[in-house]
Amino acid sequence: MNVKVLSTGSEKGSCIYIATEGASILVDAGPSKTKIEKLLLEQNYDPTKIDAIFVSHEHGDHTDGLGFADKFKIPVYASEGTLKAIGRLDSGRVVKTNGFTGFASFNQSYMNVKPFNISHDAMEPFGYTIHSADKKVSVLMDTGCVNEEMLTAMEHSDIYVFECNHDISMLHGNPKYHDGLKYRILSDIGHMSNDAAAEALSKLVNGRGEQIYLTHMSQNNNTAALAEKAVKLALFDKGFVKNKHYKLEVI
């Protein structure tokens, strides 16, 4: 399974490339359509070979580049609520949490995509798990909390693409953010803090070499060092050491 975080964050937009030998998808299309094409070509990924785009929710930093799908005639998959919100219910493909969407399913390099509910201030937001013959990837974009249903959906993954949005102390002390915005970010339908991400990952990671990507970091309320420290400490409490029991990259 090939996983590449092409772009992430509210400013740049989120877009994750995931592929097996037989299929390739994008999760979210936040950058502009020309930027997505450029990002793919820079990695030697063929834009014409993308089988589908799965959208987590309707916010612009996850959908502004969906013109890329139109240019290359790529089907767009999302919840019914998300497709309604972006005006694609008639042209998009509805996915539900009780089923898989499969690609190249009759050979050894198949890919199955399954959505799960997340907690964000959007119409019907989803995270996604992507399964191949021998790997599982969990993509958790914007969510204000991680509950047991989400943990069950993501358990036993080999790769985690996780939101790690803010450091709580930095957010509280940021004079540029009014109290209403702080409340929205900190709420259960807002964004995941470093501490929340670390707690969730400590419940998921089993120390068998899992790859973790920390994404969607706030440029104003977080640093890569703080995000990495929170996760490393939480996993160290379980006896796990970076590069020995798991791999960690902050995007």
C-alpha positions as semicolon CSV with decimal commas, in nm:
position;residue;x (nm);y (nm);z (nm)
1;M;0,000;0,000;0,000
2;N;0,141;0,337;-0,102
3;V;0,025;0,633;0,108
4;K;0,137;0,989;0,039
5;V;0,006;1,301;0,211
6;L;0,018;1,538;-0,085
7;S;-0,113;1,839;0,105
8;T;-0,264;1,913;0,444
9;G;-0,397;2,199;0,654
10;S;-0,663;2,467;0,640
11;E;-0,439;2,701;0,440
12;K;-0,309;2,452;0,181
13;G;-0,600;2,209;0,170
14;S;-0,598;1,837;0,239
15;C;-0,533;1,567;-0,019
16;I;-0,406;1,213;0,046
17;Y;-0,302;0,966;-0,223
18;I;-0,349;0,595;-0,150
19;A;-0,270;0,317;-0,397
20;T;-0,218;-0,054;-0,447
21;E;-0,080;-0,204;-0,765
22;G;-0,433;-0,229;-0,901
23;A;-0,608;0,087;-0,782
24;S;-0,545;0,441;-0,661
25;I;-0,767;0,696;-0,486
26;L;-0,751;1,038;-0,328
27;V;-0,904;1,120;0,008
28;D;-1,017;1,484;-0,012
29;A;-0,937;1,744;-0,274
30;G;-0,862;2,063;-0,088
31;P;-0,593;2,225;-0,305
32;S;-0,692;2,375;-0,641
33;K;-0,740;2,135;-0,930
34;T;-0,419;2,254;-1,096
35;K;-0,229;2,218;-0,770
36;I;-0,352;1,861;-0,720
37;E;-0,242;1,770;-1,071
38;K;0,099;1,928;-1,007
39;L;0,140;1,749;-0,673
40;L;0,062;1,413;-0,834
41;L;0,300;1,467;-1,125
42;E;0,578;1,574;-0,887
43;Q;0,550;1,227;-0,728
44;N;0,529;1,056;-1,068
45;Y;0,165;0,962;-1,006
46;D;-0,053;0,962;-1,317
47;P;-0,363;1,185;-1,269
48;T;-0,550;0,985;-1,531
49;K;-0,513;0,667;-1,321
50;I;-0,704;0,790;-1,015
51;D;-1,004;0,560;-0,967
52;A;-1,200;0,773;-0,720
53;I;-1,197;1,067;-0,482
54;F;-1,345;1,014;-0,136
55;V;-1,451;1,333;0,041
56;S;-1,454;1,354;0,421
57;H;-1,681;1,660;0,444
58;E;-1,783;1,972;0,256
59;H;-1,550;2,239;0,394
60;G;-1,346;2,417;0,131
61;D;-1,005;2,299;0,248
62;H;-1,125;1,948;0,160
63;T;-1,331;2,018;-0,154
64;D;-1,203;2,330;-0,335
65;G;-1,013;2,118;-0,588
66;L;-1,296;1,890;-0,697
67;G;-1,271;2,044;-1,041
68;F;-0,981;1,799;-1,074
69;A;-1,237;1,519;-1,063
70;D;-1,437;1,683;-1,339
71;K;-1,130;1,737;-1,557
72;F;-1,026;1,371;-1,543
73;K;-1,380;1,227;-1,512
74;I;-1,307;1,075;-1,170
75;P;-1,609;0,967;-0,963
76;V;-1,659;1,151;-0,634
77;Y;-1,770;0,945;-0,332
78;A;-1,904;1,089;-0,005
79;S;-2,191;1,069;0,238
80;E;-2,532;1,181;0,119
81;G;-2,507;1,486;0,346
82;T;-2,170;1,587;0,207
83;L;-2,278;1,543;-0,154
84;K;-2,583;1,759;-0,087
85;A;-2,368;2,027;0,074
86;I;-2,132;2,046;-0,225
87;G;-2,409;2,026;-0,484
88;R;-2,306;1,686;-0,620
89;L;-2,583;1,458;-0,499
90;D;-2,701;1,395;-0,856
91;S;-2,352;1,332;-0,994
92;G;-2,167;1,190;-0,693
93;R;-2,176;0,844;-0,541
94;V;-2,316;0,795;-0,193
95;V;-2,119;0,578;0,047
96;K;-2,257;0,441;0,372
97;T;-2,091;0,314;0,685
98;N;-2,239;-0,035;0,650
99;G;-2,061;-0,128;0,329
100;F;-1,733;-0,132;0,134
101;T;-1,654;0,031;-0,198
102;G;-1,420;-0,198;-0,386
103;F;-1,168;-0,148;-0,665
104;A;-0,984;-0,416;-0,862
105;S;-1,146;-0,667;-0,632
106;F;-1,071;-0,977;-0,838
107;N;-0,695;-0,980;-0,805
108;Q;-0,436;-0,974;-0,530
109;S;-0,398;-0,594;-0,533
110;Y;-0,758;-0,509;-0,451
111;M;-0,863;-0,206;-0,249
112;N;-1,173;-0,171;-0,031
113;V;-1,279;0,162;0,119
114;K;-1,513;0,184;0,417
115;P;-1,638;0,508;0,579
116;F;-1,699;0,569;0,947
117;N;-1,872;0,853;1,129
118;I;-1,663;1,133;1,276
119;S;-1,752;1,439;1,486
120;H;-1,722;1,773;1,306
121;D;-1,946;2,071;1,234
122;A;-2,040;1,951;0,889
123;M;-2,347;1,786;0,736
124;E;-2,242;1,419;0,752
125;P;-1,864;1,390;0,789
126;F;-1,674;1,066;0,741
127;G;-1,334;0,919;0,810
128;Y;-1,218;0,630;0,593
129;T;-1,043;0,298;0,632
130;I;-0,876;0,155;0,323
131;H;-0,802;-0,218;0,307
132;S;-0,578;-0,414;0,072
133;A;-0,487;-0,781;0,077
134;D;-0,241;-0,729;0,363
135;K;-0,263;-0,366;0,481
136;K;-0,512;-0,132;0,645
137;V;-0,496;0,248;0,640
138;S;-0,706;0,480;0,856
139;V;-0,761;0,840;0,750
140;L;-0,905;1,064;1,020
141;M;-0,947;1,421;0,905
142;D;-1,135;1,693;1,095
143;T;-1,294;1,571;1,417
144;G;-1,345;1,725;1,758
145;C;-1,319;1,397;1,945
146;V;-1,249;1,028;1,900
147;N;-1,512;0,793;2,039
148;E;-1,529;0,416;2,073
149;E;-1,703;0,375;1,737
150;M;-1,414;0,550;1,563
151;L;-1,155;0,350;1,754
152;T;-1,325;0,025;1,657
153;A;-1,333;0,130;1,292
154;M;-0,961;0,215;1,290
155;E;-0,823;-0,065;1,508
156;H;-0,548;-0,292;1,371
157;S;-0,442;-0,042;1,104
158;D;-0,090;-0,045;0,965
159;I;-0,094;0,325;0,872
160;Y;-0,268;0,613;1,049
161;V;-0,322;0,953;0,885
162;F;-0,437;1,158;1,183
163;E;-0,547;1,513;1,245
164;C;-0,329;1,680;1,510
165;N;-0,462;2,033;1,487
166;H;-0,365;2,239;1,790
167;D;-0,188;2,266;2,119
168;I;-0,454;2,358;2,375
169;S;-0,234;2,608;2,564
170;M;-0,129;2,786;2,244
171;L;-0,490;2,812;2,132
172;H;-0,608;2,949;2,468
173;G;-0,329;3,208;2,465
174;N;-0,373;3,323;2,105
175;P;-0,502;3,684;2,114
176;K;-0,594;3,672;1,744
177;Y;-0,864;3,410;1,805
178;H;-1,187;3,532;1,965
179;D;-1,356;3,324;2,234
180;G;-1,625;3,197;1,998
181;L;-1,368;3,059;1,755
182;K;-1,170;2,901;2,036
183;Y;-1,485;2,735;2,166
184;R;-1,567;2,600;1,820
185;I;-1,219;2,452;1,773
186;L;-1,213;2,299;2,121
187;S;-1,565;2,155;2,102
188;D;-1,651;1,794;2,027
189;I;-1,742;1,900;1,672
190;G;-1,430;2,109;1,620
191;H;-1,072;1,993;1,571
192;M;-0,852;1,739;1,743
193;S;-0,584;1,864;1,981
194;N;-0,238;1,713;2,017
195;D;-0,347;1,556;2,346
196;A;-0,662;1,404;2,199
197;A;-0,472;1,262;1,903
198;A;-0,206;1,121;2,134
199;E;-0,467;0,957;2,356
200;A;-0,644;0,798;2,060
201;L;-0,321;0,673;1,905
202;S;-0,213;0,524;2,239
203;K;-0,528;0,311;2,224
204;L;-0,473;0,210;1,861
205;V;-0,100;0,152;1,817
206;N;0,020;-0,195;1,915
207;G;0,392;-0,143;1,859
208;R;0,419;-0,361;1,550
209;G;0,582;-0,102;1,326
210;E;0,277;0,110;1,248
211;Q;0,332;0,427;1,043
212;I;0,175;0,745;1,184
213;Y;0,131;1,069;0,989
214;L;0,025;1,373;1,193
215;T;-0,161;1,620;0,971
216;H;-0,391;1,923;0,953
217;M;-0,178;2,125;1,194
218;S;-0,273;2,484;1,271
219;Q;-0,005;2,731;1,167
220;N;-0,113;2,962;1,449
221;N;-0,178;2,721;1,737
222;N;0,064;2,433;1,701
223;T;0,419;2,330;1,620
224;A;0,556;2,008;1,481
225;A;0,768;1,963;1,794
226;L;0,470;1,992;2,029
227;A;0,258;1,751;1,823
228;E;0,536;1,493;1,802
229;K;0,616;1,525;2,173
230;A;0,255;1,462;2,277
231;V;0,228;1,146;2,069
232;K;0,571;1,014;2,162
233;L;0,502;1,060;2,534
234;A;0,165;0,885;2,513
235;L;0,317;0,590;2,329
236;F;0,620;0,582;2,560
237;D;0,380;0,529;2,850
238;K;0,284;0,204;2,673
239;G;0,649;0,107;2,638
240;F;0,672;0,201;2,271
241;V;0,968;0,392;2,124
242;K;0,973;0,578;1,793
243;N;1,154;0,395;1,510
244;K;1,161;0,077;1,717
245;H;0,793;0,003;1,770
246;Y;0,636;0,257;1,533
247;K;0,724;0,527;1,280
248;L;0,611;0,886;1,310
249;E;0,612;1,175;1,064
250;V;0,467;1,521;1,119
251;I;0,340;1,673;0,794
